[in-house]
Structure formats: structure tokens, C-alpha cells
Amino acid sequence: MTDTEKIRIIAKLGGKKYVSLSAFSKLACMAYSTAKRLSDSGQLKTIPVGGVTRVPTDEVLRFMMEGNAPQRPSDAYYEATNPNINTNPNSKGDSNG
């Protein structure tokens, strides 16, 4: 994980000491059920606070720095999900001129 990626994650955390498991799952680009499974198995350290599962921000950073950071979806994914997006910067549009 690069320093730039660390800064982006820290900025998204907004100086909070904890984030909800739901917020963590969105930040880590995973389903809530996956985050819950990681929490239940002990792979992700969490703290129950008033019936809500919280993830300490240092644990968010640890998780991301261990190579679990979200990967940028491929250009093929973007093209498949939105055909109006052109991911090729060298493309001049359609070939009809």
C-alpha cells in the first residue's frame, strides 16, 4: 500500500476512532456479510458498542496495509457495466469520423 493510499483511507475515516462494520465493509469494497464473517472468525478485530459492531481505525489501516486494500476494478468491468464510459484515453470516439 502506497503512502497516497494510506492518506486516502485516513481521510475517509475522518479522524474517527471507530467505524461501523457497515462503513468498514464499504471502505474495504466487500459485502457486509464478508466483513461480519471476518469479525466473527477473529481475522478482523472489532468492539461491540451498544449492540453495534465497531472497527477501530488502526484495525482498518492494518487490514488494508496487509494487502487487503480494495483493488481498482478493471477497465473491462467499467465497460461492461456502463457502455457509455470510454476507458481508452486514446480513443477518438466512433470510427465513422
Beta strands, then each sheet from edge to edge (+ up, - down):
strand 1: 18-20
strand 2: 47-49
strand 3: 52-56
sheet 1: 1+ 3- 2+
end
